[in-house]
Amino acid sequence: MSPTEKGYATMAEASEAQERSAPDRYAEAVKELEGILDNLDNSEVDVDLLAVKVGRAAELLKFCRKRLEDTEMQVNQIVADLESESRQADGVPEGRQSAPASAGEADQPI
């Protein structure tokens, strides 16, 4: 299948698309995605390249979602580790909540 049959206007466009990989950083992906969206909003994209641009936008969105999910998991793990360390420092066994601040609070309904 030729590059033009795959939706590329020129061999250069096909080569550029192949050379592009997932960005190294979230901010780079967002910046490129914003550029694609600006082009689409301004009708600057040649209809022959529309599928290429939309495909690239989909790749960037997947990258961003994955990066956000990974970051959320890392942050949750860090918070859980900090809470565990805090409970250990307070002398509370693993898996238990720390005791209420005062004895009166323990008798109050939730």
C-alpha positions in Angstrom: 0.0 0.0 0.0 1.4 3.4 -1.0 1.7 6.3 1.5 -1.1 8.1 -0.3 -3.3 5.1 0.0 -2.6 5.1 3.8 -3.8 8.7 4.0 -0.5 10.5 3.6 -0.2 13.2 1.0 3.5 12.7 0.4 6.3 10.4 1.2 7.7 13.1 3.5 4.5 13.1 5.5 4.6 9.3 5.7 8.2 9.4 6.9 7.5 12.2 9.4 4.6 10.1 10.9 6.8 7.0 11.2 9.6 9.0 12.9 7.2 10.4 15.5 6.9 8.2 18.5 5.3 8.8 21.9 6.5 12.0 23.4 8.9 11.8 26.4 6.8 14.2 28.5 3.2 14.8 29.1 3.6 18.5 28.4 5.0 17.8 25.0 2.1 15.6 24.2 -0.4 18.2 25.3 1.4 20.9 23.3 1.3 18.8 20.1 -2.3 17.8 20.7 -3.3 21.5 21.2 -1.5 22.3 17.9 -3.5 19.6 16.1 -6.8 20.8 17.6 -5.9 24.4 16.6 -5.4 23.2 13.0 -8.7 21.3 13.0 -10.6 24.3 14.6 -9.2 26.6 12.0 -9.9 24.2 9.1 -6.2 24.4 8.2 -5.9 20.6 7.7 -6.0 19.3 4.1 -8.7 16.7 3.9 -6.2 14.2 2.6 -4.2 14.6 5.9 -7.3 14.7 8.2 -7.1 11.0 9.1 -3.4 11.3 9.8 -3.9 14.2 12.2 -6.9 12.6 13.9 -4.9 9.4 14.3 -2.0 11.2 15.8 -4.3 13.0 18.2 -5.7 9.6 19.3 -2.2 8.4 20.0 -1.4 11.5 22.0 -4.6 11.1 24.0 -3.8 7.5 24.8 -0.3 8.5 25.9 -1.7 11.3 28.1 -4.4 9.1 29.7 -1.8 6.4 30.5 0.6 9.0 31.9 -2.2 10.4 34.1 -3.2 6.9 35.3 0.4 5.9 36.1 0.9 9.2 38.0 -2.3 8.7 40.0 -1.2 5.2 41.0 2.2 6.5 42.0 0.7 9.3 44.1 -1.8 7.0 45.7 1.1 4.6 46.6 3.2 7.5 48.1 0.2 8.6 50.2 -0.5 5.1 51.4 3.2 4.7 52.3 3.1 8.0 54.2 0.0 7.0 56.1 1.5 3.6 57.0 4.7 5.3 58.2 2.6 7.7 60.3 0.6 4.9 61.9 3.8 3.0 62.7 5.3 6.2 64.2 2.1 6.5 66.3 2.3 2.9 67.4 -0.8 1.8 65.6 -0.6 -1.8 64.2 -0.8 -2.2 60.4 -4.3 -2.3 59.0 -5.9 -0.4 61.9 -7.1 3.1 62.0 -5.4 5.4 64.5 -7.3 6.0 67.7 -9.6 9.1 68.1 -8.0 12.2 69.6 -10.0 11.9 72.8 -11.9 9.2 74.6 -15.2 11.2 74.2 -15.0 11.0 70.5 -15.0 7.2 70.5 -18.5 7.2 72.1 -20.0 9.6 69.6 -22.2 8.1 66.8 -20.8 8.3 63.3 
